[in-house]
Every structure is written in structure tokens, then in C-alpha cells.
Amino acid sequence: MVKGLFIEGMEVTPTNTYAVIQPHTEEVVAQVADATESEMQQAVDSAYKAFGEMKALSSADRAGILNRVADLLEEVKEDFARTIALEACKPITAARGEVDRSVQTLRFSADEAKHIGGEYIPLDAAKGGEGRDAYTIHEPIGIVGAITPFNFPLNLVVHKVGPALAAGNTIIVKPAEQTPLSSLKLAELFIKAGLPDGAFNVIPGDGPKLGRVLLDDSRVQKISFTGSPQVGKLIKSQAGLKRVTLELGSNSALYVDESSKDSLEDIASKAVTGAFVYNGQVCISTQRIYVHESVFEDFKQSLVSKTKKVPFGDPLDDDTMVTSLINKKSQQRILKWINEAVESGATLLTGGEAKANGILLTVLTDIRSTDKVSCQEVFGPVVILQPVKDDEEALNLMNDSDFGLNAGVFTNNLQQALAMAHGLDVGQVLVNDIPTTRFDHMPYGGVKSSGYGHEGVKYAIREMTRLKMISLNYRF
């Protein structure tokens, strides 16, 4: 199978191609366009030409298109799930869940398209402002350049495409090199749903080369990037006056308080899911767990026992929960970090070994805060477990990080829950939930090296529109 570029509402034969490899079997899934700078420039031209038509669409028309795409995606759910499982090596059950979330994100985008409203401003509150009515409107900004990651190749694309189109913008998606197929298939659905040609373009290929075109072209008004902090910081430094949203890394922390002692089994089950869903290749994967010392041993035994029962296998097998990592480079890096921690005194409770192109689920304790498995983003199936004497120590350790995306707290003490919620230096605090919790309409953004700006449909739309004030002088 050969897949080209998607420009001007159609698939375009590319100049060059590259192979997308299934990470678990190492088989070729497809040959995909390896775009040139010139081809990315064609996409910018196409998006610029289509912007006038998109801006002129009514909010009802934009909502209708988004809802029709949601309907179409539901009809071909299994086909998309299989595509995700093959290109991203995501277990098929998780891939189906991603498609379901993508449908929901499209419907949220359709709803928000009809509620992009401004406000009335009483200009007569100022001296000399008498006789004037004023109000604000939100206008689309133009072309949005979206650079997306491999780990959610459909839903994280929809999180950029849905709000951009709901607001009346056009968009160019540069998908992760490993996972371009889902976004190419999505673009086809949008054309079937009646989206104007050129409003949604997909340009696979080399990130630095193609991203440079988006950064250099003044017609591209916004860059929305999800990926590593290193690349995100580089984009921000080069973006000039373009708007930028950056969703970057994390090493999300969870605290389990002694007041939760009657729920340890349930919390341990949730923690296993949070740490190891999609092999830990999730921005908000639960990476650090701090447990009150009085319940630490019980929690540790439960967590390790449940971890050992998680099945490893082929991503297309319905019974598989974890499988191979996205590539061998990630596997070797993570194994190196685990070994470095053990050599520095950490205790390996389970896992820590290679299997196929993945790693057996790994739990470590006796970790130093300077160990890479603690202070950096593992982005793999590794979780660290540490006892603490109280919530104050937990709070200090949770905040002792260069990242700040999500954090979770399990406690039955309301005062403690609120104190930690206010004290945690993160973008989202989940009380009595794991940090690996995201609903597609909630605000989602990090602090420190975890990001800049917000996603979540309503909040993404705000960052993809311009505020304009209009005043009417009725005493003129």
C-alpha cells in the first residue's frame, strides 16, 4: 500500500516515500509520502486559498461537518482501530477506545462551534463613553500548523483539527513519522462530510524540515505542537509572533494517603492502568507513586502482584494489554535507565527485562530523585514507588520536578485534598483519580517544562481565534 500527501482535498502522489514499520512484527505496513519542503509549501498555499471559504461558513455549517465526520468515523471504527494498532503498535482494545474518544472529541468540537460567543461591554462605564454599545466577537486566525505525536495518532490529531475547523480556520497536520496513516484516513472522511477542499491538509515526513516551512511562512498564524520539551522550546524560540500551543512531557506523580487504606486494592488496580496503559507511552502516564509509610507495604504488594498479571502480546490480539514499544531505540534507552537506577541502589520489584521489542512491566523502589527514571520522562512501562511520612513530604517530592502536567491524590481527608490541590505545581490535579486521567472537553495544559497554552476543545478554540471589539455610537 502506498499513501500520498493530502492537499487540496485529495491524495497527491508524492515525490518520495518511506516505509512505516509495525514495531511488534517489524513488517512493512505501508509506503507513505516523505514530503519535501516544496510539497509542504503547496499545502500552505492550499490552506491559505481555502481560508476565505472556511471563514464564511456559518457556525451551524461547521458544526454539521464535524458531526458528519463523527458519524462516518463511527461507521468505520474497526478499520481505524486496526490502523492505529498497526502503525502505533497500540493494543487493539486501546485503539478502539481511542477511536471512541475521537468521535467524542469531534462532537465536542461541533457543539463548541455553535457557542463561540463574545460579550457586551458597557462603554458608558467610562467618562465620555455614553451613547455607545460595544461587544466582542471571536474571529478565526487563519492557518493552523499542527505537529502531532505517535502515541495517539487519531485523537491528538482530532484535538487540533476539531477546534481549528470549529473556529473557521484551515489546518495543516504534520503527523509523527511513525504514525501518518490515521490522519490521512481522517482527512478523507472530512472531504466526504463536505469540508471545503484545502481546509485540512496532511503532510507526512521529516519533522524538522517540514516544521521549518510552517515556522517560516507568515501565513501560518499558529503552531500547535505535541511532543518533547526539547523540540517544543525550540519551536517557541523560533515562532516569532505566531501563536504557539505546546503540549510537552511529564513524569506525573500520584500520592496515596493513609486515609485510603480501605481502598488500596482498587487504587493499585487504577495505578497499574495509569502506569502501563499503552506501555507507559502517554504524556500523563503515572510514573512516580508516593505512598504513606503506614500503608506502603500493603500497597506495594498489591501493585506488584497486579503488575505481574498484565498480559504481554501481539497488539492485534484482544487479550493483549501491553506490547512492543514504538521502536528499539526507546527500548534500549529505557533499559539503560532501569539498569542505571539499580546500579545506584534502586530495588527492582518486577520487570526490567526486554521482551520482543518491548520491556516487561517494571516497578522500582529505593529510587534517588536524581535517577533518570524519576526526574526525566520515561515514556515507557516503568513506575517508581516510594514511601513518605506524610502529605507534606509527598507534596514536596511531587513538586520536585522540571515537569508539571497532571498529578493525582487519593485521600478521604477533604482539607488535605484541597491543600494539595492548591499546592501542587501542575496544570491539572485529579483528586481520587490517577494522573493518567483526561476527558476530551476539559482544559489540558502544563506548567514548567510540560507545556505552554491549553488544549481541550473549548480552550483550544480560544487560542485559535482573535478577539475583536465592535462599538456602535448611537448618539452620533
C-alpha positions in Angstrom: 0.0 0.0 0.0 1.3 3.5 -0.9 -0.2 6.6 0.7 0.5 10.0 -0.6 0.1 13.6 0.6 -3.4 15.1 1.3 -3.6 18.5 -0.3 -6.5 20.5 -1.8 -9.0 17.9 -0.8 -7.3 14.9 -2.5 -4.5 12.4 -2.2 -1.5 13.6 -4.1 1.3 11.4 -5.5 4.4 12.2 -3.6 8.0 12.8 -4.8 9.5 10.4 -2.2 8.2 7.7 0.1 9.3 5.9 3.3 8.3 2.7 5.0 6.0 2.6 8.0 7.0 -0.4 10.1 4.8 -2.3 12.5 7.0 -2.2 15.7 6.0 -5.6 17.1 6.4 -7.7 13.9 8.8 -5.4 12.1 6.7 -5.8 8.9 6.1 -3.0 6.5 2.6 -1.6 6.9 2.7 0.9 4.1 4.9 3.2 2.0 4.0 6.8 2.9 4.8 10.1 1.4 8.1 11.6 2.6 7.2 15.2 1.8 9.7 17.8 0.5 9.7 21.5 1.6 8.1 22.4 -1.7 5.2 20.0 -1.1 4.7 21.5 2.4 4.6 24.9 0.7 1.9 23.6 -1.6 -0.1 22.7 1.5 0.3 26.2 2.9 -0.9 27.7 -0.4 -3.9 25.3 -0.4 -4.8 26.2 3.2 -4.4 29.9 2.5 -6.7 29.8 -0.5 -9.3 27.8 1.4 -9.4 30.1 4.4 -11.9 32.6 2.9 -14.4 29.9 2.3 -13.9 28.4 5.8 -14.3 31.8 7.5 -17.5 32.4 5.5 -19.1 29.2 6.7 -21.8 29.6 9.4 -21.2 28.1 12.8 -24.0 25.7 12.0 -22.3 24.6 8.8 -19.0 23.9 10.6 -20.8 22.0 13.3 -22.7 20.0 10.7 -19.4 18.9 9.0 -17.8 17.9 12.3 -20.9 15.9 13.3 -21.0 14.1 9.9 -17.3 13.2 10.3 -18.1 11.8 13.8 -20.9 9.7 12.2 -18.6 8.5 9.4 -15.8 7.6 11.9 -18.2 5.5 14.0 -19.2 3.6 10.9 -15.5 2.6 10.2 -14.4 2.3 13.8 -12.8 -1.1 13.4 -10.8 -0.1 10.3 -9.4 2.9 12.1 -8.7 0.9 15.2 -6.7 -1.7 13.2 -4.8 1.1 11.5 -3.8 2.5 14.9 -2.8 -0.9 16.2 -0.6 -1.5 13.2 1.2 1.9 12.9 1.4 2.8 16.6 1.7 -0.8 18.0 -1.2 0.0 20.3 -3.3 -2.9 21.7 -6.4 -3.2 19.6 -8.7 -2.7 22.6 -7.0 0.6 23.5 -7.1 1.5 19.8 -10.8 1.1 19.7 -11.0 3.3 22.8 -9.0 5.9 21.0 -11.5 5.9 18.1 -14.4 6.3 20.5 -12.7 9.2 22.2 -12.0 10.8 18.8 -15.7 10.6 17.9 -16.5 12.3 21.2 -13.9 15.0 20.6 -15.4 15.7 17.1 -18.8 16.0 18.7 -17.5 18.4 21.4 -15.9 20.4 18.6 -19.3 20.6 16.8 -21.0 21.7 19.9 -18.4 24.4 20.6 -18.6 25.7 17.0 -22.1 26.9 17.9 -21.0 28.7 21.1 -18.1 30.8 20.1 -19.5 34.0 21.5 -18.2 37.3 22.8 -19.6 39.7 25.4 -21.3 43.0 25.8 -19.1 45.8 27.1 -20.7 48.8 28.8 -18.6 51.7 27.4 -20.7 54.2 29.3 -18.9 53.0 32.4 -16.1 55.3 31.3 -16.4 59.0 31.2 -17.2 60.0 27.6 -18.4 56.6 26.7 -22.1 57.5 26.8 -24.3 56.6 23.9 -22.2 53.6 22.8 -23.0 49.9 22.7 -19.9 47.6 22.3 -19.4 43.9 22.0 -16.7 41.4 21.2 -16.6 38.7 18.6 -14.1 35.8 18.1 -12.7 35.5 14.5 -10.6 32.7 13.1 -6.9 33.4 12.9 -6.1 31.7 9.6 -3.8 28.7 9.0 -3.0 26.4 12.0 0.1 24.3 11.7 -0.3 21.1 13.8 2.6 18.8 14.6 1.4 15.6 16.2 2.9 12.7 18.2 2.8 8.9 17.6 1.1 7.8 20.8 -2.4 9.0 20.0 -2.3 9.2 16.2 -6.0 9.9 15.8 -7.3 11.5 18.9 -4.5 14.0 19.4 -4.8 14.9 15.7 -8.6 15.5 16.2 -7.8 17.6 19.3 -6.1 20.1 16.9 -8.2 19.6 13.8 -11.6 19.7 15.5 -11.1 23.1 17.3 -9.3 24.7 14.3 -12.2 23.9 11.9 -14.9 24.6 14.5 -13.4 28.2 14.7 -13.3 28.6 10.9 -9.6 28.1 10.4 -7.8 25.9 8.0 -5.2 23.4 9.2 -2.1 21.5 8.1 -1.2 18.4 10.0 2.4 17.1 10.1 1.9 13.7 11.7 4.6 11.7 13.5 6.8 9.8 11.1 5.8 6.5 12.6 2.0 7.1 12.5 0.8 9.1 9.5 -1.9 6.7 8.3 -4.7 7.6 10.8 -4.5 11.3 9.9 -4.5 10.6 6.2 -7.6 8.4 6.6 -9.3 11.1 8.7 -8.7 13.8 6.1 -10.6 11.6 3.6 -13.6 11.5 6.0 -13.7 15.3 6.2 -13.9 15.6 2.4 -16.8 13.1 2.4 -18.5 15.2 5.1 -18.4 18.3 2.9 -15.3 20.2 4.2 -14.0 22.7 1.6 -11.1 21.5 -0.4 -7.8 22.7 1.1 -9.2 23.3 4.6 -7.5 20.2 6.0 -4.1 19.1 4.6 -1.9 16.2 5.8 1.9 16.3 5.0 3.9 13.3 6.4 7.6 13.3 6.5 10.6 14.7 8.4 9.6 16.9 11.3 12.5 19.4 11.5 12.5 20.0 7.7 8.7 20.4 7.3 8.2 22.2 10.6 10.7 24.8 9.4 8.4 25.6 6.5 5.5 26.2 8.8 7.5 28.4 11.1 9.0 30.5 8.3 5.7 31.2 6.4 4.0 34.3 7.7 0.6 33.0 6.5 0.7 30.3 9.2 -0.7 32.0 12.2 -0.4 29.4 14.9 1.7 26.3 15.7 0.1 23.6 17.8 2.8 21.0 18.8 2.6 17.9 21.0 6.0 16.2 21.6 9.2 16.6 23.5 10.2 19.6 25.7 13.4 20.0 23.7 11.6 20.4 20.4 8.8 22.5 22.0 11.3 25.0 23.4 13.0 25.2 20.0 9.6 25.9 18.3 8.7 28.6 20.8 12.1 30.3 20.3 11.6 30.4 16.5 7.9 31.2 16.3 8.2 34.9 16.4 4.7 36.5 16.6 2.9 33.3 15.7 0.6 31.9 18.4 2.0 28.7 20.0 0.5 25.9 22.0 2.9 23.3 23.3 1.9 20.0 24.9 5.1 18.5 26.2 6.4 15.9 28.6 5.8 14.9 32.2 6.7 12.4 34.9 3.3 12.5 36.6 3.1 11.8 40.3 0.5 10.2 42.5 0.1 10.3 46.3 -1.8 7.6 48.2 -2.7 8.7 51.8 -3.2 6.6 54.8 -6.9 7.6 54.9 -7.3 5.5 51.7 -6.2 2.3 53.5 -9.6 0.6 52.9 -9.3 1.2 49.1 -5.7 0.1 48.4 -6.6 -2.8 46.1 -8.8 -0.6 44.0 -6.2 2.2 43.9 -3.4 -0.3 43.0 -5.5 -1.5 40.1 -6.0 2.0 38.8 -2.3 2.8 39.3 -1.3 -0.3 37.2 -3.6 1.0 34.4 -2.2 4.5 34.8 1.4 3.4 34.7 1.2 0.9 32.0 -1.6 1.7 29.6 -0.1 1.7 26.1 3.3 0.7 27.6 3.5 3.9 29.5 3.9 5.9 26.2 1.4 8.5 27.4 2.2 12.1 28.4 0.3 11.7 31.7 1.5 8.2 32.4 1.7 7.6 36.2 5.5 7.5 36.7 6.0 8.3 40.3 3.9 7.0 43.2 4.3 8.2 46.8 2.6 6.2 49.5 2.1 7.0 53.2 4.6 4.8 55.1 1.8 3.2 57.2 0.2 1.6 54.1 3.3 1.4 51.9 4.0 -2.4 52.2 0.4 -3.4 51.6 0.1 -1.1 48.6 3.5 -2.3 47.2 2.5 -6.0 47.4 -0.8 -5.3 45.7 0.7 -3.2 42.9 3.5 -5.7 42.2 1.1 -8.6 42.2 -1.3 -6.9 39.8 1.5 -5.8 37.5 2.8 -9.3 37.1 -0.7 -10.4 35.8 -0.8 -7.9 32.9 -0.6 -9.9 29.6 2.0 -9.0 27.0 1.4 -9.9 23.4 0.6 -9.0 19.8 -1.3 -5.7 19.5 -3.9 -7.2 17.3 -4.8 -9.8 20.0 -7.9 -8.8 22.0 -6.3 -10.2 25.2 -3.2 -8.0 24.9 -2.8 -5.1 27.3 0.9 -4.3 26.7 3.1 -5.0 23.7 6.3 -3.8 22.0 7.4 -0.2 22.3 7.3 2.2 19.3 10.9 1.4 18.4 14.1 -0.4 19.5 15.8 2.9 20.3 13.2 3.6 23.0 13.6 0.0 24.3 17.3 0.4 24.7 17.1 3.8 26.3 14.6 2.7 28.9 16.5 -0.5 29.8 19.6 1.6 30.2 17.8 4.0 32.6 16.5 1.0 34.6 20.0 -0.5 34.9 21.5 2.8 35.9 18.9 3.1 38.7 19.6 -0.4 40.0 23.3 0.1 39.9 22.8 3.3 42.0 20.9 1.3 44.7 17.3 1.0 43.5 15.4 -2.2 44.1 13.8 -3.9 41.1 10.5 -5.4 42.3 9.4 -6.8 38.9 10.2 -6.5 35.2 13.2 -4.7 33.9 13.8 -7.2 31.0 13.4 -6.9 27.3 10.6 -8.9 25.6 10.1 -8.8 21.8 10.7 -5.1 21.1 9.2 -4.1 24.4 10.0 -4.3 28.1 8.3 -6.3 30.8 6.3 -4.0 33.1 8.7 -2.6 35.7 8.3 -1.4 39.3 11.2 0.1 41.1 11.7 1.4 44.7 14.5 2.9 46.8 15.0 5.4 44.0 17.1 8.6 44.2 15.5 11.8 43.0 18.4 12.2 40.5 17.8 8.9 38.8 16.5 9.3 35.3 13.6 7.0 35.9 12.4 9.6 38.5 13.5 13.1 37.2 13.0 12.6 33.5 10.1 11.4 31.4 10.5 7.6 30.9 7.7 7.3 28.3 7.7 3.6 28.9 6.4 0.8 31.2 8.3 1.9 34.3 6.9 3.2 37.6 8.7 4.1 40.8 7.2 3.5 44.3 8.4 5.4 47.3 7.2 5.6 51.0 6.6 9.1 52.6 6.0 10.0 56.2 3.1 12.5 55.4 1.4 14.6 52.8 3.8 17.5 53.3 6.7 15.2 52.2 4.7 13.9 49.4 3.8 17.4 48.1 7.5 18.4 48.2 8.6 15.3 46.3 5.8 15.6 43.7 6.7 19.3 43.1 10.4 18.4 42.9 10.3 18.1 39.1 11.0 20.0 35.9 7.5 19.0 34.7 4.0 19.9 35.8 1.2 18.4 33.7 -1.1 16.1 35.8 -1.0 14.9 39.4 -3.2 12.6 41.4 -4.1 12.4 45.1 -6.0 9.6 46.8 -7.3 10.8 50.2 -10.5 10.8 52.3 -9.4 14.0 54.1 -11.1 16.9 52.4 -8.8 19.5 53.9 -5.7 17.6 52.8 -7.2 17.2 49.3 -7.8 20.9 48.9 -4.4 21.8 50.4 -2.6 19.5 47.9 -4.7 20.6 45.0 -3.7 24.2 45.6 -0.1 23.3 46.5 0.7 21.1 43.5 2.6 22.9 40.8 0.8 21.3 37.8 -1.9 22.1 35.3 -4.5 19.6 36.4 -5.0 17.9 39.8 -7.1 14.8 40.0 -8.4 14.0 43.5 -9.2 10.4 44.0 -8.1 9.7 40.4 -4.9 8.7 38.8 -3.0 11.4 37.0 -3.5 9.4 33.8 -7.0 10.8 33.6 -8.2 13.0 30.7 -11.6 13.8 29.4 -11.6 15.4 26.0 -13.6 18.6 26.9 -11.6 19.5 30.0 -8.8 22.1 29.9 -5.5 20.4 29.5 -2.1 22.2 29.7 1.0 22.1 31.7 3.4 24.3 33.6 7.2 24.4 33.7 8.6 22.1 31.0 5.3 20.4 30.5 3.9 23.0 28.1 2.5 26.4 27.1 -1.1 27.1 26.4 -4.1 24.8 26.7 -5.9 22.1 24.7 -9.4 20.7 25.4 -11.8 21.7 22.7 -13.3 24.9 24.2 -9.9 26.1 25.4 -8.1 25.2 22.2 -10.7 27.3 20.2 -9.9 30.3 22.4 -6.3 30.1 21.3 -7.3 29.7 17.7 -9.4 32.8 17.4 -8.8 36.6 17.6 -10.8 38.8 19.9 -12.3 41.8 18.1 -14.3 44.6 19.7 -17.0 46.5 17.8 -18.5 49.8 19.1 -21.8 51.4 17.9 -22.2 55.1 18.7 -26.0 55.6 18.6 -25.8 59.3 19.5 -23.7 60.4 16.6 
